[in-house]
């Protein structure tokens, strides 16, 4: 998995959406991230200090390509606007679901 900056993540995400347009899918995951890179210590050892700020870990996967980014609290609004514009531009190729006709009982 490649950890990218926010702007380069959005560019790569656009490329993933373009590749998945004809056939395929893109899976997105948003997760609260506190910056911890080590596992939580066992009971009895001193606890890890609380983080100064919580961040958001965003992952995207399409077939075998995986990308990720970490968004800081102060950059959330800027990223949210850019991400929503990206989604509006790339979600136009959705397939329309066929409605199944249900038979009604006549007695």
C-alpha positions as CSV (number, residue, x, y, z in Angstrom):
1,X,0.0,0.0,0.0
2,X,1.3,3.4,-1.0
3,X,0.9,6.3,1.5
4,X,0.4,9.5,-0.5
5,X,-0.1,13.2,0.2
6,X,-3.7,14.4,0.1
7,X,-3.5,16.0,-3.4
8,X,-1.6,13.2,-5.0
9,X,-4.1,10.7,-3.4
10,X,-7.0,12.5,-5.2
11,X,-5.1,12.4,-8.5
12,X,-4.4,8.7,-8.2
13,X,-8.0,8.1,-7.1
14,X,-9.2,9.8,-10.2
15,X,-7.1,7.4,-12.3
16,X,-8.5,4.4,-10.3
17,X,-12.1,5.6,-11.1
18,X,-11.2,6.0,-14.8
19,X,-9.8,2.5,-15.0
20,X,-12.8,1.0,-13.2
21,X,-15.3,2.8,-15.4
22,X,-15.7,0.1,-18.0
23,X,-15.6,-2.9,-15.6
24,X,-14.4,-3.1,-12.0
25,X,-15.0,-1.3,-8.8
26,X,-13.2,0.9,-6.3
27,X,-13.5,0.2,-2.6
28,X,-13.0,3.2,-0.2
29,X,-12.4,2.9,3.5
30,X,-12.4,5.8,6.0
31,X,-11.0,5.1,9.5
32,X,-10.1,7.1,12.6
33,X,-6.3,7.2,13.0
34,X,-4.4,8.3,16.0
35,X,-0.9,8.1,14.5
36,X,0.0,4.9,16.4
37,X,2.4,2.6,14.4
38,X,3.1,0.1,17.2
39,X,0.6,-2.3,18.7
40,X,-1.1,-1.5,22.0
41,X,1.0,-2.7,25.0
42,X,-0.2,-5.6,27.2
43,X,-1.7,-5.0,30.6
44,X,0.8,-4.1,33.3
45,X,3.1,-2.0,31.1
46,X,2.8,1.8,30.9
47,X,0.1,2.9,28.5
48,X,0.9,4.9,25.4
49,X,0.3,8.7,25.6
50,X,-2.9,10.1,24.1
51,X,-2.5,11.7,20.7
52,X,-2.6,15.5,20.4
53,X,-5.0,15.3,17.4
54,X,-6.9,12.5,15.7
55,X,-6.5,12.0,12.0
56,X,-8.4,10.2,9.3
57,X,-6.9,7.3,7.4
58,X,-8.4,6.9,3.9
59,X,-7.7,3.8,1.8
60,X,-8.7,3.0,-1.8
61,X,-8.4,-0.3,-3.6
62,X,-9.1,-1.3,-7.2
63,X,-8.1,-4.8,-8.2
64,X,-4.5,-5.0,-7.1
65,X,-3.7,-1.3,-6.8
66,X,-3.9,0.1,-3.2
67,X,-3.4,3.7,-2.1
68,X,-3.8,5.5,1.2
69,X,-3.5,8.9,2.8
70,X,-3.7,10.4,6.2
71,X,-5.8,13.6,6.6
72,X,-5.1,15.9,9.5
73,X,-7.8,17.7,11.4
74,X,-7.1,21.1,9.9
75,X,-7.3,19.8,6.4
76,X,-10.6,17.9,6.6
77,X,-12.8,20.6,5.1
78,X,-10.5,21.2,2.1
79,X,-10.2,17.4,1.4
80,X,-14.0,16.9,1.8
81,X,-14.8,19.5,-0.8
82,X,-12.2,18.1,-3.3
83,X,-13.4,14.5,-2.6
84,X,-17.1,15.4,-3.2
85,X,-16.2,17.1,-6.5
86,X,-14.3,14.1,-7.5
87,X,-17.2,11.8,-6.7
88,X,-19.7,14.0,-8.6
89,X,-17.5,13.9,-11.7
90,X,-16.9,10.1,-11.6
91,X,-20.2,8.5,-10.4
92,X,-22.1,9.1,-13.6
93,X,-21.5,5.7,-15.1
94,X,-23.5,3.7,-12.6
95,X,-25.7,0.9,-13.9
96,X,-29.4,1.2,-13.5
97,X,-30.9,-1.7,-11.6
98,X,-33.7,-3.6,-13.2
99,X,-36.9,-3.7,-11.1
100,X,-38.3,-7.2,-10.6
101,X,-42.0,-7.5,-11.2
102,X,-43.8,-9.2,-8.4
103,X,-46.8,-11.4,-9.0
104,X,-49.9,-10.5,-7.1
105,X,-52.1,-13.3,-5.7
106,X,-55.6,-13.3,-7.1
107,X,-58.1,-15.5,-5.2
